[in-house]
Amino acid sequence: MNKTPDHFSSQEINPPAPPFSGEIETEIRKGLASVPALGAPLPEVPDWDDFQTWVMSKARKFEDESKNLNCFALGLAGEAGEFADLIKKHLYHDRPSTAQEKAVELGDILFYVAGNASLWGIPMSLVVREVMNKLDSRYPNGFTPERAHAHRGNDGSTM
């Protein structure tokens, strides 16, 4: 059984080499190395469905179901925009963000993903499993542009 340590040192974080190069790879590695700077010991992470239950225990609930759907959909879009803004400021405004700032925004995105899934009656474990199955099928050996072109959706999108 893999036990989560109470905290990590930068020496304990040895991620696989990201598929980036140059400045972006350097920034990713700096961000990973700064995880201990988040301060507190890492809590035990719940499974996806427990996280989803927790999200719904914190969410505001409207009597009008359409307000719940709108709130979670717009919340997801807003939080994704906030994360994109961090990256934009890093790339174009010479304002790097910390690993903690990125973690907060990504956590907010997860909150709204889980809430949207709940409102549609979809367990988060299914969401995670479906994306893993889809991408394992499309890119069994990892992403390549050739495989992406072979798997374009009806709208021209790829993943």
Secondary structure, 3 states (H helix, E strand, C coil): CCCCCCCCCHHHCCCCCCCCCHHHHHHHHHHHHCHHHHCCCCCCCCCHHHHHHHHHHHCCCCCCHHHHHHHHHHHHHHHHHHHHHHHHHHHHCCCCCCHHHHHHHHHHHHHHHHHHHHHCCCCHHHHHHHHHHHHHHHCCCCCCHHHHHHCCCCCCCCC
